[in-house]
Amino acid sequence: RGAAPDPAPGHAAPATPAPAPAPGGTGTTAGKSTTPGKTDATGKTHAAGTTASESTGKTAVPAGQDDPRFYRGRVVARGGLALHTRPDRGSRVLRIARPGEIVWIYCKTLGGNVLGNRVWYLLADGTWTWGSARFIRNIGPTPRWC
């Protein structure tokens, strides 16, 4: 209902021109961003503001890896660390971080108690998730409070 009818078999649908980008804005061409990209350490170019994880599905450093707002940590949970949607164990698990994995930390907050530790880290690894600080060892300075 309200949709254009399918063309007869063997006939192509008429092409519709792509909308022109707004002045000073970014547009798309054939579904691809025309926004200037950023080249990562592997030499691959990603859309501005994205990371390798967003374009390849693999865990990578955040776009602002040189940004002093990010801290690093190492997962020390033997079986892996469940990363949640909120800083508590009752929230949905988005993924499991592998033991020894290096994670990028944005900030810390108080949340659900995990073996006597209520501190949780907001991780910036392509998906913003929460991990218990009980199972993440800092590499360098302690993250700031959110």
FIMAR-503092 format. One record per atom (N, C-alpha, C): x, y, z; residue in one letter. Coordinates in steps of 0.2 Angstrom, whole numbers, padded with zeros to 4 digits, always signed. Last residue first. Example, Ala and Ser with C-alpha at 12.3 -4.5 7.8 and 13.67 -1.06 7.14 Angstrom:
2
+0064-0011+0035s/+0068-0005+0036s/+0064+0000+0039s/+0066-0028+0039a/+0062-0022+0039a/+0066-0016+0039a/
//
This chain:
146
+0165+0046+0180c/+0160+0048+0175c/+0156+0054+0177c/+0182+0048+0186w/+0175+0047+0187w/+0170+0049+0181w/+0196+0042+0177r/+0192+0047+0180r/+0185+0045+0181r/+0207+0027+0179p/+0202+0031+0175p/+0198+0037+0180p/+0224+0028+0184t/+0217+0026+0186t/+0212+0030+0182t/+0237+0026+0172p/+0233+0030+0177p/+0226+0027+0178p/+0243+0010+0167g/+0244+0017+0167g/+0239+0020+0173g/+0231-0001+0166i/+0238+0000+0163i/+0239+0008+0162i/+0221-0009+0178n/+0223-0003+0174n/+0230-0004+0171n/+0212-0024+0176r/+0218-0021+0179r/+0220-0015+0175r/+0197-0030+0179i/+0200-0026+0174i/+0206-0022+0178i/+0188-0036+0188f/+0192-0040+0183f/+0195-0036+0178f/+0183-0025+0195r/+0186-0031+0199r/+0190-0035+0194r/+0176-0017+0187a/+0183-0015+0188a/+0187-0021+0192a/+0165-0024+0175s/+0167-0023+0182s/+0174-0022+0183s/+0160-0014+0161g/+0164-0020+0164g/+0166-0019+0171g/+0149-0009+0149w/+0151-0008+0156w/+0154-0015+0158w/+0151-0002+0133t/+0149-0007+0137t/+0152-0006+0144t/+0149+0004+0117w/+0150+0007+0124w/+0147+0002+0129w/+0158-0003+0105t/+0152-0003+0108t/+0153-0001+0115t/+0171+0001+0102g/+0167+0001+0097g/+0159+0000+0099g/+0175+0002+0115d/+0179-0003+0111d/+0175-0004+0104d/+0176+0009+0129a/+0174+0011+0122a/+0178+0007+0117a/+0168+0005+0145l/+0173+0003+0139l/+0171+0006+0133l/+0167+0011+0160l/+0163+0012+0154l/+0168+0011+0149l/+0169+0001+0175y/+0172+0005+0169y/+0167+0005+0163y/+0164+0001+0192w/+0163-0002+0185w/+0166+0003+0180w/+0165-0003+0209v/+0167+0001+0203v/+0166-0003+0197v/+0162-0011+0220r/+0157-0008+0216r/+0158-0004+0210r/+0168-0026+0226n/+0170-0020+0222n/+0164-0017+0218n/+0164-0038+0232g/+0167-0033+0236g/+0169-0026+0232g/+0160-0046+0220l/+0165-0048+0225l/+0169-0042+0229l/+0153-0032+0214v/+0156-0039+0212v/+0161-0041+0216v/+0138-0023+0216n/+0144-0025+0219n/+0146-0032+0216n/+0134-0011+0203g/+0133-0017+0207g/+0139-0020+0210g/+0142+0005+0204g/+0137+0001+0201g/+0136-0005+0206g/+0151+0020+0201l/+0149+0015+0206l/+0143+0011+0203l/+0162+0022+0187t/+0156+0024+0191t/+0155+0019+0196t/+0174+0029+0175k/+0172+0024+0180k/+0166+0027+0184k/+0178+0030+0157c/+0177+0033+0164c/+0175+0027+0169c/+0184+0023+0146y/+0182+0030+0146y/+0181+0033+0153y/+0196+0012+0142i/+0191+0014+0147i/+0190+0021+0146i/+0199-0002+0131w/+0199+0006+0132w/+0194+0008+0136w/+0207-0017+0135v/+0201-0013+0134v/+0203-0006+0135v/+0216-0032+0130i/+0217-0025+0132i/+0210-0021+0130i/+0213-0048+0136e/+0212-0043+0131e/+0213-0036+0134e/+0215-0057+0146g/+0221-0054+0143g/+0220-0049+0138g/+0201-0066+0141p/+0206-0065+0146p/+0212-0062+0143p/+0189-0057+0131r/+0193-0063+0132r/+0198-0061+0138r/+0173-0051+0135a/+0180-0049+0134a/+0184-0055+0136a/+0157-0055+0128i/+0162-0057+0133i/+0169-0055+0131i/+0143-0043+0126r/+0149-0048+0123r/+0153-0050+0129r/+0132-0039+0132l/+0133-0037+0125l/+0138-0042+0122l/+0120-0044+0144v/+0127-0045+0142v/+0127-0044+0134v/+0109-0033+0153r/+0110-0038+0147r/+0117-0038+0145r/+0110-0033+0171s/+0108-0030+0164s/+0111-0035+0159s/+0114-0038+0183g/+0107-0040+0181g/+0106-0037+0174g/+0126-0033+0186r/+0126-0039+0183r/+0119-0041+0181r/+0129-0015+0181d/+0126-0020+0186d/+0126-0027+0182d/+0130-0003+0173p/+0135-0006+0177p/+0132-0010+0183p/+0123-0009+0157r/+0123-0005+0163r/+0128-0007+0168r/+0126-0019+0148t/+0123-0013+0145t/+0122-0007+0151t/+0142-0027+0150h/+0135-0026+0151h/+0132-0020+0148h/+0152-0041+0147l/+0152-0034+0147l/+0144-0032+0146l/+0160-0053+0156a/+0154-0051+0153a/+0154-0044+0153a/+0176-0059+0153l/+0173-0054+0157l/+0166-0052+0153l/+0185-0075+0155g/+0182-0070+0151g/+0178-0065+0155g/+0189-0084+0164g/+0185-0086+0159g/+0182-0081+0155g/+0198-0075+0172r/+0200-0082+0169r/+0196-0084+0164r/+0199-0058+0171a/+0195-0064+0173a/+0197-0070+0169a/+0207-0048+0167v/+0210-0053+0171v/+0206-0058+0173v/+0209-0036+0154v/+0205-0041+0157v/+0208-0047+0161v/+0218-0021+0156r/+0218-0028+0154r/+0213-0032+0158r/+0216-0004+0150g/+0216-0009+0155g/+0216-0016+0152g/+0218+0013+0148r/+0218+0006+0146r/+0218+0002+0151r/+0208+0028+0144y/+0213+0024+0148y/+0213+0017+0146y/+0204+0044+0136f/+0204+0036+0137f/+0209+0033+0141f/+0207+0057+0136r/+0201+0055+0140r/+0200+0047+0140r/+0217+0060+0128p/+0219+0058+0135p/+0213+0057+0139p/+0217+0052+0112d/+0214+0056+0116d/+0215+0055+0124d/+0222+0042+0104d/+0227+0047+0106d/+0224+0052+0111d/+0210+0036+0101q/+0215+0032+0105q/+0220+0037+0107q/+0197+0039+0096g/+0201+0044+0100g/+0206+0041+0104g/+0191+0028+0091a/+0193+0033+0086a/+0198+0038+0090a/+0197+0014+0101p/+0192+0019+0099p/+0195+0024+0095p/+0204-0002+0095v/+0204+0004+0099v/+0199+0009+0097v/+0193-0016+0092a/+0199-0012+0090a/+0199-0006+0095a/+0186-0031+0087t/+0187-0026+0093t/+0193-0023+0091t/+0178-0032+0071k/+0183-0034+0076k/+0184-0029+0081k/+0169-0026+0062g/+0166-0031+0067g/+0171-0033+0072g/+0174-0017+0053t/+0175-0024+0051t/+0172-0029+0056t/+0168-0005+0056s/+0168-0006+0049s/+0170-0014+0048s/+0169-0005+0070e/+0163-0003+0067e/+0163-0005+0060e/+0183-0008+0072s/+0178-0013+0075s/+0171-0011+0071s/+0189+0003+0067a/+0190-0003+0064a/+0185-0008+0066a/+0178+0017+0070t/+0184+0013+0072t/+0184+0007+0067t/+0172+0033+0065t/+0171+0026+0066t/+0178+0023+0068t/+0175+0046+0062g/+0172+0045+0068g/+0170+0037+0070g/+0173+0044+0045a/+0175+0049+0050a/+0171+0047+0056a/+0176+0028+0039a/+0172+0034+0039a/+0174+0038+0045a/+0193+0022+0036h/+0186+0021+0039h/+0182+0028+0039h/+0205+0014+0027t/+0202+0020+0029t/+0195+0019+0031t/+0220+0005+0033k/+0213+0005+0030k/+0210+0012+0032k/+0232+0005+0039g/+0232+0008+0032g/+0225+0008+0029g/+0232+0001+0052t/+0233-0005+0046t/+0233-0002+0039t/+0230+0012+0059a/+0236+0009+0059a/+0238+0004+0054a/+0218+0021+0048d/+0220+0018+0055d/+0227+0015+0054d/+0212+0036+0042t/+0216+0030+0040t/+0219+0027+0047t/+0196+0042+0040k/+0202+0042+0044k/+0206+0035+0043k/+0187+0051+0027g/+0189+0045+0031g/+0195+0046+0035g/+0175+0063+0023p/+0182+0061+0023p/+0183+0056+0028p/+0159+0057+0017t/+0163+0060+0022t/+0170+0058+0022t/+0151+0050+0009t/+0156+0054+0005t/+0160+0058+0011t/+0146+0033+0011s/+0147+0040+0014s/+0153+0044+0010s/+0136+0025+0000k/+0142+0026+0003k/+0143+0033+0005k/+0124+0025-0008g/+0124+0022-0001g/+0131+0022+0003g/+0127+0032-0019a/+0126+0025-0020a/+0126+0022-0013a/+0134+0044-0008t/+0134+0042-0015t/+0133+0035-0016t/+0129+0056+0003t/+0130+0049+0002t/+0130+0048-0006t/+0136+0070+0012g/+0131+0067+0008g/+0133+0060+0007g/+0138+0082+0024t/+0141+0077+0021t/+0135+0073+0018t/+0138+0101+0023g/+0136+0094+0026g/+0140+0088+0022g/+0139+0112+0016g/+0143+0111+0022g/+0142+0104+0025g/+0123+0111+0010p/+0129+0115+0010p/+0133+0114+0016p/+0118+0093+0009a/+0117+0100+0011a/+0123+0104+0011a/+0119+0084-0007p/+0121+0085+0000p/+0119+0092+0002p/+0105+0079-0017a/+0112+0083-0016a/+0113+0084-0009a/+0099+0062-0018p/+0098+0069-0016p/+0105+0072-0015p/+0101+0053-0033a/+0103+0054-0026a/+0102+0061-0024a/+0087+0050-0045p/+0094+0053-0043p/+0095+0053-0036p/+0081+0034-0049t/+0080+0040-0045t/+0086+0043-0043t/+0078+0025-0063a/+0082+0027-0058a/+0080+0033-0055a/+0064+0014-0066p/+0067+0020-0067p/+0072+0022-0062p/+0067-0004-0066a/+0063+0002-0063a/+0067+0008-0065a/+0068-0014-0081a/+0071-0011-0075a/+0067-0005-0072a/+0060-0028-0086h/+0060-0021-0087h/+0063-0018-0080h/+0058-0041-0084g/+0063-0040-0089g/+0063-0032-0090g/+0042-0040-0078p/+0048-0044-0078p/+0052-0042-0084p/+0037-0023-0074a/+0035-0030-0077a/+0042-0033-0078a/+0040-0017-0057p/+0040-0016-0065p/+0039-0023-0068p/+0029-0015-0044d/+0035-0018-0047d/+0035-0018-0054d/+0022+0001-0039p/+0021-0006-0041p/+0028-0009-0044p/+0027+0010-0024a/+0026+0009-0032a/+0026+0002-0034a/+0016+0009-0010a/+0022+0008-0013a/+0021+0008-0021a/+0003+0011-0005g/+0007+0017-0005g/+0014+0016-0009g/+0004-0006+0000r/+0000+0000+0000r/+0004+0006+0000r/
//
